[in-house]
Amino acid sequence: QKEVEQNSGPLSVPEGAIASLNCTYSDRGSQSFFWYRQYSGKSPELIMFIYSNGDKEDGRFTAQLNKASQYVSLLIRDSQPSDSATYLCAVNRWRNTGFQKLVFGTGTRLLVSP
Amino acid sequence: DTAVSQTPKYLVTQMGNDKSIKCEQNLGHDTMYWYKQDSKKFLKIMFSYNNKELIINETVPNRFSPKSPDKAHLNLHINSLELGDSAVYFCASSQQGRNQETQYFGPGTRLLVL
């Protein structure tokens, strides 16, 4: 079982729709969770992070975390063609050394059609 | 101002050569990372340094040798390059400490080994 799992997609949604991206993780000790967006040929850029169970909203983006189910998701409302990218879920684990390690999923490719 | 910068941006070289990639961050962070992103876009951590001290050393061939002369710089030297080393190498930085560990990525170095 991979530490962080995502559906590779592509996930295709029409412009204006809600895109729902999902991620599951295997380590119950994981403390913090991140969503990065990566455009083709570019570096990952942070969209949101979430530490506590529940929802966290930032503009058109909502991150949802359910630690009991080991599940984190990202909702994008009013999807735009410019949202077309690969979305990487990342899970941070604090190791017994006292330092963090970020483990990435393989990413979900989102395509928003005009 | 560029937060995390890498040089070179592109690197094309022959098998068996030795090459170096450099990274610098001006965010004042205490921790820096090297990631490898392969052709399937999977982003995997290779090394991490905290205040010039190696704290993460994943299963990476010993042809790869990182060096951190100070906490703002992290270099990666690769000996005897192989075809399988072709990938995009990303540098990242963060500040250790709970709830502030977001990692910021550099633009990447695209390495092609012929």
gemmi code that builds the backbone of each chain (N, CA, C; Angstrom):
import gemmi

chains = {
    "A": [
        ("GLN", (0.846, -1.191, 0.000), (0.000, 0.000, 0.000), (0.882, 1.243, 0.000)),
        ("LYS", (0.584, 2.166, -0.908), (1.346, 3.397, -0.965), (1.003, 4.248, 0.249)),
        ("GLU", (1.960, 5.048, 0.690), (1.726, 5.908, 1.846), (0.653, 6.938, 1.585)),
        ("VAL", (0.648, 7.499, 0.388), (-0.341, 8.510, 0.005), (-0.877, 8.122, -1.366)),
        ("GLU", (-2.171, 7.959, -1.454), (-2.770, 7.485, -2.708), (-3.726, 8.513, -3.281)),
        ("GLN", (-3.608, 8.716, -4.570), (-4.511, 9.591, -5.312), (-4.861, 8.910, -6.623)),
        ("ASN", (-6.052, 9.206, -7.110), (-6.434, 8.765, -8.442), (-5.696, 9.643, -9.441)),
        ("SER", (-5.028, 9.014, -10.400), (-4.199, 9.811, -11.312), (-5.003, 10.642, -12.302)),
        ("GLY", (-6.277, 10.236, -12.510), (-7.122, 10.990, -13.428), (-6.816, 10.639, -14.885)),
        ("PRO", (-7.151, 11.526, -15.847), (-7.579, 12.892, -15.560), (-9.017, 13.005, -15.078)),
        ("LEU", (-9.232, 13.993, -14.235), (-10.558, 14.355, -13.796), (-11.008, 15.520, -14.672)),
        ("SER", (-12.050, 15.305, -15.423), (-12.529, 16.329, -16.349), (-13.811, 16.956, -15.816)),
        ("VAL", (-13.826, 18.269, -15.706), (-15.025, 18.983, -15.256), (-15.246, 20.182, -16.172)),
        ("PRO", (-16.503, 20.577, -16.357), (-16.763, 21.778, -17.165), (-16.494, 23.031, -16.342)),
        ("GLU", (-16.212, 24.107, -17.049), (-15.995, 25.385, -16.388), (-17.199, 25.746, -15.525)),
        ("GLY", (-16.910, 26.214, -14.311), (-17.981, 26.608, -13.399), (-18.426, 25.512, -12.450)),
        ("ALA", (-18.030, 24.288, -12.717), (-18.430, 23.156, -11.869), (-17.512, 23.051, -10.651)),
        ("ILE", (-17.888, 22.159, -9.744), (-17.035, 21.869, -8.574), (-16.155, 20.663, -8.899)),
        ("ALA", (-14.858, 20.825, -8.696), (-13.925, 19.716, -8.862), (-13.610, 19.158, -7.484)),
        ("SER", (-13.675, 17.845, -7.358), (-13.414, 17.191, -6.076), (-12.232, 16.243, -6.219)),
        ("LEU", (-11.176, 16.538, -5.487), (-9.952, 15.753, -5.563), (-9.757, 15.035, -4.234)),
        ("ASN", (-9.435, 13.761, -4.295), (-9.375, 12.951, -3.086), (-8.004, 12.348, -2.857)),
        ("CYS", (-7.749, 12.049, -1.591), (-6.442, 11.522, -1.214), (-6.613, 10.676, 0.046)),
        ("THR", (-5.997, 9.523, 0.084), (-5.977, 8.730, 1.310), (-4.530, 8.493, 1.719)),
        ("TYR", (-4.317, 8.288, 3.015), (-2.965, 8.077, 3.510), (-2.964, 6.921, 4.485)),
        ("SER", (-1.805, 6.314, 4.654), (-1.752, 5.071, 5.424), (-1.263, 5.257, 6.864)),
        ("ASP", (-0.489, 6.303, 7.118), (0.119, 6.456, 8.438), (-0.784, 7.272, 9.361)),
        ("ARG", (-1.327, 6.614, 10.386), (-2.238, 7.304, 11.307), (-1.527, 8.391, 12.113)),
        ("GLY", (-0.199, 8.316, 12.149), (0.555, 9.322, 12.890), (0.755, 10.613, 12.134)),
        ("SER", (0.248, 10.697, 10.928), (0.422, 11.903, 10.117), (-0.246, 13.089, 10.786)),
        ("GLN", (0.453, 14.226, 10.730), (0.012, 15.379, 11.503), (-0.564, 16.499, 10.657)),
        ("SER", (-0.007, 16.699, 9.492), (-0.443, 17.839, 8.685), (-0.491, 17.441, 7.215)),
        ("PHE", (-1.331, 18.159, 6.492), (-1.697, 17.722, 5.152), (-1.715, 18.932, 4.226)),
        ("PHE", (-1.189, 18.710, 3.025), (-0.978, 19.819, 2.104), (-1.520, 19.476, 0.731)),
        ("TRP", (-2.001, 20.491, 0.053), (-2.338, 20.362, -1.352), (-1.446, 21.317, -2.147)),
        ("TYR", (-0.752, 20.752, -3.126), (0.081, 21.531, -4.027), (-0.500, 21.422, -5.433)),
        ("ARG", (-0.345, 22.483, -6.188), (-0.727, 22.483, -7.596), (0.546, 22.556, -8.427)),
        ("GLN", (0.591, 21.763, -9.488), (1.764, 21.779, -10.358), (1.302, 21.883, -11.812)),
        ("TYR", (1.626, 23.007, -12.411), (1.386, 23.156, -13.842), (2.491, 22.430, -14.591)),
        ("SER", (2.178, 22.016, -15.814), (3.134, 21.268, -16.619), (4.436, 22.049, -16.794)),
        ("GLY", (5.529, 21.439, -16.453), (6.831, 22.073, -16.617), (7.194, 23.059, -15.525)),
        ("LYS", (6.359, 23.143, -14.503), (6.608, 24.090, -13.409), (6.810, 23.345, -12.101)),
        ("SER", (7.131, 24.100, -11.054), (7.345, 23.486, -9.747), (6.043, 23.458, -8.957)),
        ("PRO", (5.951, 22.578, -7.977), (4.745, 22.542, -7.126), (4.603, 23.845, -6.345)),
        ("GLU", (3.368, 24.328, -6.258), (3.102, 25.520, -5.449), (1.982, 25.194, -4.469)),
        ("LEU", (2.145, 25.674, -3.255), (1.185, 25.366, -2.205), (-0.154, 26.045, -2.467)),
        ("ILE", (-1.228, 25.269, -2.328), (-2.572, 25.843, -2.382), (-3.110, 25.996, -0.973)),
        ("MET", (-3.080, 24.900, -0.220), (-3.650, 24.931, 1.133), (-2.974, 23.898, 2.007)),
        ("PHE", (-3.043, 24.118, 3.302), (-2.672, 23.096, 4.265), (-3.789, 22.992, 5.298)),
        ("ILE", (-3.864, 21.829, 5.919), (-4.891, 21.618, 6.937), (-4.333, 20.709, 8.005)),
        ("TYR", (-4.629, 21.036, 9.268), (-4.089, 20.257, 10.372), (-5.182, 19.551, 11.178)),
        ("SER", (-6.375, 20.153, 11.191), (-7.435, 19.642, 12.070), (-8.568, 19.037, 11.259)),
        ("ASN", (-9.257, 18.105, 11.870), (-10.428, 17.516, 11.233), (-11.437, 18.592, 10.866)),
        ("GLY", (-12.106, 18.389, 9.728), (-13.128, 19.332, 9.316), (-12.766, 20.011, 8.018)),
        ("ASP", (-13.359, 21.153, 7.796), (-13.171, 21.896, 6.558), (-12.346, 23.157, 6.805)),
        ("LYS", (-11.597, 23.522, 5.776), (-10.875, 24.791, 5.802), (-11.056, 25.432, 4.443)),
        ("GLU", (-11.550, 26.661, 4.440), (-11.866, 27.329, 3.176), (-10.904, 28.480, 2.916)),
        ("ASP", (-10.533, 28.619, 1.631), (-9.698, 29.745, 1.211), (-10.105, 30.106, -0.205)),
        ("GLY", (-10.944, 31.119, -0.305), (-11.427, 31.513, -1.628), (-12.258, 30.416, -2.266)),
        ("ARG", (-11.869, 30.004, -3.453), (-12.627, 28.952, -4.148), (-12.237, 27.550, -3.695)),
        ("PHE", (-11.239, 27.462, -2.839), (-10.717, 26.169, -2.426), (-11.183, 25.804, -1.014)),
        ("THR", (-11.561, 24.528, -0.843), (-11.886, 24.003, 0.481), (-11.155, 22.686, 0.663)),
        ("ALA", (-10.377, 22.606, 1.730), (-9.738, 21.353, 2.088), (-10.562, 20.693, 3.180)),
        ("GLN", (-10.679, 19.375, 3.085), (-11.446, 18.617, 4.080), (-10.557, 17.505, 4.614)),
        ("LEU", (-10.569, 17.333, 5.924), (-9.742, 16.317, 6.558), (-10.585, 15.453, 7.476)),
        ("ASN", (-10.408, 14.148, 7.343), (-11.054, 13.184, 8.225), (-9.981, 12.203, 8.665)),
        ("LYS", (-9.424, 12.439, 9.842), (-8.302, 11.609, 10.305), (-8.749, 10.189, 10.629)),
        ("ALA", (-9.979, 10.029, 11.078), (-10.465, 8.677, 11.404), (-10.495, 7.803, 10.153)),
        ("SER", (-10.882, 8.401, 9.042), (-10.934, 7.669, 7.777), (-9.639, 7.796, 6.991)),
        ("GLN", (-8.688, 8.589, 7.505), (-7.398, 8.798, 6.841), (-7.615, 9.299, 5.414)),
        ("TYR", (-8.367, 10.363, 5.345), (-8.852, 10.866, 4.065), (-8.757, 12.391, 4.066)),
        ("VAL", (-8.241, 12.929, 2.969), (-8.195, 14.377, 2.817), (-8.614, 14.705, 1.392)),
        ("SER", (-9.372, 15.771, 1.243), (-9.857, 16.126, -0.091), (-9.704, 17.619, -0.331)),
        ("LEU", (-9.798, 17.968, -1.596), (-9.742, 19.371, -2.013), (-10.900, 19.615, -2.963)),
        ("LEU", (-11.718, 20.599, -2.618), (-12.816, 21.004, -3.487), (-12.460, 22.333, -4.134)),
        ("ILE", (-12.678, 22.411, -5.432), (-12.467, 23.669, -6.148), (-13.808, 24.092, -6.706)),
        ("ARG", (-14.317, 25.197, -6.174), (-15.617, 25.707, -6.649), (-15.393, 26.597, -7.854)),
        ("ASP", (-16.448, 26.692, -8.700), (-16.387, 27.554, -9.883), (-15.077, 27.315, -10.642)),
        ("SER", (-14.849, 26.073, -11.009), (-13.591, 25.698, -11.677), (-13.375, 26.524, -12.936)),
        ("GLN", (-12.127, 26.912, -13.142), (-11.728, 27.701, -14.303), (-10.723, 26.912, -15.142)),
        ("PRO", (-10.657, 27.178, -16.436), (-9.642, 26.495, -17.264), (-8.230, 26.671, -16.707)),
        ("SER", (-7.976, 27.794, -16.043), (-6.650, 28.029, -15.457), (-6.372, 27.119, -14.258)),
        ("ASP", (-7.397, 26.413, -13.771), (-7.188, 25.445, -12.695), (-6.664, 24.112, -13.226)),
        ("SER", (-6.649, 23.955, -14.530), (-6.161, 22.713, -15.128), (-4.685, 22.535, -14.793)),
        ("ALA", (-4.393, 21.478, -14.057), (-3.044, 21.229, -13.546), (-3.062, 19.860, -12.866)),
        ("THR", (-1.923, 19.466, -12.348), (-1.856, 18.267, -11.505), (-1.857, 18.713, -10.051)),
        ("TYR", (-2.706, 18.084, -9.262), (-2.829, 18.436, -7.843), (-2.207, 17.325, -7.003)),
        ("LEU", (-1.221, 17.721, -6.227), (-0.469, 16.781, -5.407), (-0.905, 16.880, -3.955)),
        ("CYS", (-1.270, 15.746, -3.411), (-1.574, 15.658, -1.985), (-0.271, 15.286, -1.271)),
        ("ALA", (0.000, 15.924, -0.157), (1.225, 15.626, 0.591), (0.893, 15.512, 2.069)),
        ("VAL", (1.521, 14.546, 2.692), (1.253, 14.257, 4.094), (2.559, 14.389, 4.869)),
        ("ASN", (2.507, 15.125, 5.961), (3.705, 15.377, 6.754), (3.742, 14.469, 7.970)),
        ("ARG", (4.836, 13.790, 8.118), (4.991, 12.926, 9.279), (6.168, 13.410, 10.113)),
        ("TRP", (5.919, 13.577, 11.382), (7.001, 13.926, 12.299), (7.682, 12.642, 12.729)),
        ("ARG", (8.949, 12.538, 12.393), (9.679, 11.324, 12.673), (10.226, 11.334, 14.090)),
        ("ASN", (10.687, 10.182, 14.538), (11.196, 10.131, 15.906), (12.509, 10.899, 16.053)),
        ("THR", (13.055, 11.369, 14.949), (14.228, 12.243, 15.024), (13.828, 13.663, 15.395)),
        ("GLY", (12.530, 13.932, 15.360), (12.057, 15.287, 15.626), (11.915, 16.134, 14.387)),
        ("PHE", (12.227, 15.562, 13.233), (12.122, 16.311, 11.986), (11.011, 15.748, 11.108)),
        ("GLN", (10.516, 16.580, 10.232), (9.384, 16.213, 9.406), (9.848, 15.549, 8.119)),
        ("LYS", (8.935, 14.798, 7.538), (9.155, 14.250, 6.208), (7.843, 14.368, 5.448)),
        ("LEU", (7.906, 14.984, 4.284), (6.716, 15.188, 3.456), (6.650, 14.081, 2.423)),
        ("VAL", (5.533, 13.346, 2.423), (5.346, 12.265, 1.458), (4.249, 12.679, 0.484)),
        ("PHE", (4.548, 12.602, -0.799), (3.611, 13.034, -1.828), (2.871, 11.865, -2.446)),
        ("GLY", (1.635, 12.125, -2.852), (0.933, 11.216, -3.725), (1.406, 11.428, -5.149)),
        ("THR", (0.908, 10.602, -6.055), (1.338, 10.695, -7.444), (0.608, 11.801, -8.200)),
        ("GLY", (-0.389, 12.397, -7.556), (-1.076, 13.532, -8.165), (-2.284, 13.129, -8.982)),
        ("THR", (-3.253, 14.054, -9.038), (-4.435, 13.901, -9.875), (-4.430, 15.008, -10.910)),
        ("ARG", (-4.527, 14.634, -12.170), (-4.560, 15.635, -13.233), (-5.992, 16.122, -13.411)),
        ("LEU", (-6.167, 17.420, -13.304), (-7.484, 18.046, -13.457), (-7.536, 18.787, -14.778)),
        ("LEU", (-8.607, 18.538, -15.542), (-8.828, 19.253, -16.796), (-10.159, 19.981, -16.705)),
        ("VAL", (-10.144, 21.293, -16.846), (-11.361, 22.096, -16.803), (-11.609, 22.610, -18.210)),
        ("SER", (-12.731, 22.187, -18.762), (-13.024, 22.561, -20.153), (-13.917, 23.799, -20.201)),
        ("PRO", (-13.626, 24.725, -21.145), (-14.419, 25.953, -21.257), (-15.836, 25.645, -21.726)),
    ],
    "B": [
        ("ASP", (11.923, 39.256, -5.723), (13.044, 38.396, -5.328), (12.639, 36.930, -5.384)),
        ("THR", (13.487, 36.096, -5.947), (13.208, 34.675, -6.012), (13.437, 34.057, -4.646)),
        ("ALA", (12.453, 33.251, -4.166), (12.566, 32.694, -2.827), (13.528, 31.512, -2.794)),
        ("VAL", (13.300, 30.551, -3.702), (14.162, 29.387, -3.815), (14.630, 29.329, -5.269)),
        ("SER", (15.927, 29.398, -5.456), (16.457, 29.398, -6.819), (17.383, 28.203, -7.017)),
        ("GLN", (17.453, 27.737, -8.257), (18.295, 26.596, -8.598), (19.054, 26.908, -9.862)),
        ("THR", (20.260, 26.380, -9.947), (21.038, 26.455, -11.181), (21.742, 25.128, -11.405)),
        ("PRO", (21.835, 24.684, -12.652), (21.221, 25.293, -13.828), (19.753, 24.895, -13.949)),
        ("LYS", (19.055, 25.486, -14.864), (17.668, 25.124, -15.092), (17.576, 23.866, -15.940)),
        ("TYR", (18.485, 23.756, -16.885), (18.544, 22.576, -17.746), (19.968, 22.035, -17.733)),
        ("LEU", (20.062, 20.711, -17.817), (21.368, 20.075, -17.803), (21.286, 18.845, -18.704)),
        ("VAL", (22.026, 18.882, -19.801), (22.093, 17.743, -20.716), (23.530, 17.261, -20.716)),
        ("THR", (23.718, 15.976, -20.464), (25.072, 15.470, -20.305), (25.148, 14.016, -20.733)),
        ("GLN", (26.347, 13.522, -20.863), (26.562, 12.142, -21.277), (26.639, 11.231, -20.065)),
        ("MET", (26.292, 9.979, -20.285), (26.449, 8.945, -19.254), (27.886, 8.919, -18.776)),
        ("GLY", (28.050, 8.740, -17.473), (29.388, 8.622, -16.911), (29.976, 9.928, -16.428)),
        ("ASN", (29.379, 11.047, -16.861), (29.887, 12.350, -16.408), (29.485, 12.620, -14.964)),
        ("ASP", (30.139, 13.633, -14.381), (29.807, 14.115, -13.042), (29.242, 15.530, -13.173)),
        ("LYS", (28.163, 15.802, -12.464), (27.563, 17.133, -12.548), (27.069, 17.577, -11.178)),
        ("SER", (26.907, 18.903, -11.043), (26.394, 19.475, -9.784), (25.221, 20.393, -10.051)),
        ("ILE", (24.307, 20.424, -9.099), (23.172, 21.338, -9.121), (23.248, 22.157, -7.839)),
        ("LYS", (22.922, 23.461, -7.973), (23.007, 24.327, -6.790), (21.642, 24.895, -6.448)),
        ("CYS", (21.432, 25.129, -5.172), (20.168, 25.683, -4.689), (20.451, 26.720, -3.619)),
        ("GLU", (19.666, 27.792, -3.663), (19.786, 28.850, -2.660), (18.392, 29.317, -2.267)),
        ("GLN", (18.192, 29.589, -0.994), (16.908, 30.142, -0.552), (17.152, 31.398, 0.281)),
        ("ASN", (16.268, 32.385, 0.068), (16.400, 33.647, 0.809), (15.212, 33.867, 1.729)),
        ("LEU", (14.589, 32.767, 2.152), (13.424, 32.839, 3.022), (13.793, 32.791, 4.498)),
        ("GLY", (15.064, 32.596, 4.782), (15.479, 32.480, 6.179), (15.121, 31.146, 6.806)),
        ("HIS", (14.776, 30.159, 5.990), (14.412, 28.843, 6.507), (15.636, 28.091, 7.013)),
        ("ASP", (15.378, 27.128, 7.905), (16.499, 26.371, 8.463), (16.644, 24.981, 7.853)),
        ("THR", (15.730, 24.595, 6.972), (15.751, 23.245, 6.428), (15.603, 23.290, 4.913)),
        ("MET", (16.410, 22.477, 4.233), (16.360, 22.415, 2.774), (16.299, 20.965, 2.330)),
        ("TYR", (15.756, 20.761, 1.142), (15.467, 19.415, 0.656), (15.862, 19.280, -0.815)),
        ("TRP", (16.164, 18.043, -1.199), (16.237, 17.678, -2.599), (15.184, 16.622, -2.883)),
        ("TYR", (14.417, 16.860, -3.952), (13.424, 15.913, -4.430), (13.764, 15.525, -5.862)),
        ("LYS", (13.341, 14.314, -6.225), (13.454, 13.860, -7.614), (12.045, 13.598, -8.121)),
        ("GLN", (11.738, 14.156, -9.304), (10.448, 13.888, -9.929), (10.700, 13.161, -11.236)),
        ("ASP", (10.248, 11.914, -11.297), (10.530, 11.096, -12.474), (9.523, 11.368, -13.591)),
        ("SER", (9.638, 10.584, -14.644), (8.804, 10.814, -15.839), (7.328, 10.593, -15.565)),
        ("LYS", (7.022, 9.820, -14.528), (5.627, 9.607, -14.147), (5.151, 10.657, -13.165)),
        ("LYS", (5.954, 11.667, -12.959), (5.606, 12.825, -12.123), (5.575, 12.518, -10.629)),
        ("PHE", (6.133, 11.373, -10.226), (6.146, 11.069, -8.800), (7.280, 11.839, -8.133)),
        ("LEU", (6.921, 12.599, -7.106), (7.870, 13.460, -6.411), (8.346, 12.747, -5.151)),
        ("LYS", (9.647, 12.467, -5.084), (10.161, 11.685, -3.970), (11.329, 12.393, -3.311)),
        ("ILE", (11.313, 12.424, -2.003), (12.389, 13.092, -1.294), (13.667, 12.263, -1.379)),
        ("MET", (14.793, 12.968, -1.509), (16.094, 12.304, -1.527), (16.862, 12.622, -0.249)),
        ("PHE", (17.024, 13.901, 0.020), (17.829, 14.344, 1.165), (17.180, 15.567, 1.800)),
        ("SER", (17.536, 15.754, 3.095), (17.150, 16.982, 3.763), (18.239, 17.387, 4.736)),
        ("TYR", (18.476, 18.699, 4.817), (19.451, 19.260, 5.746), (18.756, 20.267, 6.644)),
        ("ASN", (19.099, 20.220, 7.914), (18.624, 21.221, 8.860), (19.843, 21.910, 9.463)),
        ("ASN", (19.950, 23.208, 9.244), (21.116, 23.944, 9.744), (22.428, 23.233, 9.409)),
        ("LYS", (22.566, 22.859, 8.158), (23.770, 22.239, 7.596), (23.949, 20.784, 8.005)),
        ("GLU", (23.023, 20.234, 8.773), (23.165, 18.852, 9.216), (22.202, 17.947, 8.450)),
        ("LEU", (22.705, 16.831, 7.933), (21.883, 15.886, 7.185), (20.886, 15.215, 8.128)),
        ("ILE", (19.583, 15.335, 7.814), (18.563, 14.743, 8.686), (17.713, 13.699, 7.963)),
        ("ILE", (17.666, 13.759, 6.653), (16.953, 12.737, 5.883), (17.875, 12.272, 4.774)),
        ("ASN", (18.042, 10.966, 4.692), (18.860, 10.378, 3.640), (18.120, 9.134, 3.188)),
        ("GLU", (17.293, 9.303, 2.154), (16.492, 8.185, 1.695), (17.366, 7.203, 0.923)),
        ("THR", (16.765, 6.156, 0.429), (17.528, 5.131, -0.296), (17.921, 5.686, -1.653)),
        ("VAL", (19.076, 6.301, -1.684), (19.578, 6.945, -2.890), (20.973, 6.389, -3.148)),
        ("PRO", (21.315, 6.083, -4.402), (22.684, 5.594, -4.674), (23.737, 6.555, -4.141)),
        ("ASN", (24.848, 5.999, -3.679), (25.859, 6.883, -3.102), (26.619, 7.674, -4.154)),
        ("ARG", (26.198, 7.565, -5.419), (26.706, 8.475, -6.452), (26.172, 9.896, -6.239)),
        ("PHE", (25.119, 9.988, -5.447), (24.517, 11.298, -5.147), (25.075, 11.792, -3.813)),
        ("SER", (25.691, 12.957, -3.829), (26.220, 13.480, -2.569), (25.779, 14.930, -2.389)),
        ("PRO", (24.937, 15.144, -1.380), (24.512, 16.508, -1.080), (25.542, 17.213, -0.204)),
        ("LYS", (25.535, 18.552, -0.283), (26.393, 19.336, 0.601), (25.678, 20.636, 0.934)),
        ("SER", (25.751, 21.007, 2.187), (25.126, 22.251, 2.616), (26.175, 23.128, 3.289)),
        ("PRO", (26.738, 24.087, 2.553), (27.773, 24.938, 3.146), (27.230, 25.879, 4.228)),
        ("ASP", (25.971, 26.248, 4.112), (25.301, 27.042, 5.145), (23.806, 26.805, 4.992)),
        ("LYS", (23.011, 27.341, 5.897), (21.599, 26.938, 5.883), (20.819, 27.539, 4.719)),
        ("ALA", (21.416, 28.445, 3.978), (20.736, 29.037, 2.825), (21.092, 28.337, 1.514)),
        ("HIS", (22.020, 27.418, 1.552), (22.491, 26.768, 0.332), (22.521, 25.257, 0.487)),
        ("LEU", (22.112, 24.592, -0.594), (22.185, 23.130, -0.625), (22.538, 22.726, -2.040)),
        ("ASN", (23.615, 21.971, -2.173), (24.069, 21.532, -3.489), (23.907, 20.023, -3.603)),
        ("LEU", (23.864, 19.571, -4.855), (23.766, 18.136, -5.110), (24.769, 17.775, -6.184)),
        ("HIS", (25.695, 16.897, -5.841), (26.683, 16.437, -6.804), (26.350, 14.999, -7.189)),
        ("ILE", (26.391, 14.741, -8.474), (26.073, 13.390, -8.955), (27.258, 12.867, -9.746)),
        ("ASN", (27.792, 11.751, -9.310), (28.918, 11.108, -9.994), (28.411, 10.053, -10.959)),
        ("SER", (29.201, 9.808, -11.992), (28.954, 8.685, -12.918), (27.490, 8.604, -13.326)),
        ("LEU", (27.011, 9.655, -13.937), (25.594, 9.749, -14.288), (25.135, 8.572, -15.134)),
        ("GLU", (23.899, 8.123, -14.833), (23.284, 7.015, -15.551), (22.002, 7.499, -16.232)),
        ("LEU", (21.552, 6.707, -17.223), (20.337, 7.088, -17.941), (19.165, 7.295, -16.986)),
        ("GLY", (19.073, 6.438, -15.974), (17.959, 6.493, -15.020), (17.969, 7.723, -14.129)),
        ("ASP", (19.046, 8.485, -14.176), (19.100, 9.717, -13.381), (18.343, 10.855, -14.058)),
        ("SER", (17.956, 10.645, -15.303), (17.201, 11.677, -16.020), (15.888, 11.930, -15.290)),
        ("ALA", (15.666, 13.154, -14.905), (14.485, 13.522, -14.109), (14.534, 15.024, -13.892)),
        ("VAL", (13.525, 15.508, -13.181), (13.568, 16.892, -12.714), (13.903, 16.859, -11.233)),
        ("TYR", (14.900, 17.623, -10.851), (15.323, 17.682, -9.463), (14.875, 19.020, -8.877)),
        ("PHE", (14.098, 18.923, -7.807), (13.589, 20.127, -7.156), (14.255, 20.297, -5.802)),
        ("CYS", (14.616, 21.534, -5.532), (15.068, 21.927, -4.215), (13.874, 22.572, -3.507)),
        ("ALA", (13.799, 22.425, -2.209), (12.729, 23.057, -1.436), (13.298, 23.501, -0.096)),
        ("SER", (12.575, 24.400, 0.551), (13.000, 24.812, 1.890), (11.779, 24.987, 2.775)),
        ("SER", (12.004, 24.885, 4.075), (10.934, 25.104, 5.046), (11.557, 25.505, 6.369)),
        ("GLN", (10.701, 25.884, 7.295), (11.139, 26.186, 8.650), (10.619, 25.082, 9.540)),
        ("GLN", (11.484, 24.474, 10.316), (11.045, 23.425, 11.228), (10.180, 24.028, 12.329)),
        ("GLY", (9.247, 23.244, 12.791), (8.367, 23.708, 13.854), (6.939, 23.430, 13.456)),
        ("ARG", (6.171, 22.962, 14.418), (4.801, 22.588, 14.093), (4.015, 23.797, 13.618)),
        ("ASN", (3.160, 23.524, 12.615), (2.280, 24.531, 12.027), (3.029, 25.609, 11.256)),
        ("GLN", (4.277, 25.375, 10.916), (4.964, 26.319, 10.040), (5.875, 25.594, 9.062)),
        ("GLU", (5.561, 24.342, 8.793), (6.490, 23.518, 8.037), (6.194, 23.465, 6.543)),
        ("THR", (5.430, 24.403, 6.022), (5.160, 24.429, 4.586), (6.461, 24.476, 3.801)),
        ("GLN", (6.570, 23.641, 2.792), (7.775, 23.615, 1.959), (7.544, 24.433, 0.688)),
        ("TYR", (8.557, 25.209, 0.342), (8.520, 26.038, -0.854), (9.549, 25.507, -1.838)),
        ("PHE", (9.104, 25.352, -3.080), (9.933, 24.684, -4.072), (10.624, 25.672, -5.004)),
        ("GLY", (11.810, 25.276, -5.430), (12.503, 26.000, -6.478), (11.935, 25.627, -7.840)),
        ("PRO", (12.444, 26.244, -8.910), (11.895, 26.033, -10.254), (12.257, 24.686, -10.871)),
        ("GLY", (13.198, 23.970, -10.286), (13.576, 22.664, -10.803), (14.767, 22.720, -11.743)),
        ("THR", (15.484, 21.618, -11.781), (16.585, 21.424, -12.743), (16.253, 20.186, -13.551)),
        ("ARG", (16.109, 20.394, -14.862), (15.758, 19.288, -15.746), (17.028, 18.648, -16.246)),
        ("LEU", (17.279, 17.426, -15.778), (18.502, 16.707, -16.112), (18.179, 15.639, -17.147)),
        ("LEU", (18.923, 15.661, -18.227), (18.779, 14.641, -19.256), (20.141, 13.985, -19.470)),
        ("VAL", (20.192, 12.688, -19.243), (21.437, 11.943, -19.419), (21.335, 11.129, -20.710)),
        ("LEU", (22.284, 11.364, -21.602), (22.244, 10.695, -22.914), (23.212, 9.519, -22.980)),
    ],
}
model = gemmi.Model(1)
for chain_id, residues in chains.items():
    chain = gemmi.Chain(chain_id)
    for i, (resn, *xyz) in enumerate(residues, 1):
        res = gemmi.Residue()
        res.name, res.seqid = resn, gemmi.SeqId(i, " ")
        for name, pos in zip(("N", "CA", "C"), xyz):
            atom = gemmi.Atom()
            atom.name, atom.element = name, gemmi.Element(name[0])
            atom.pos, atom.b_iso = gemmi.Position(*pos), 0.0
            res.add_atom(atom)
        chain.add_residue(res)
    model.add_chain(chain)
structure = gemmi.Structure()
structure.add_model(model)
structure.setup_entities()
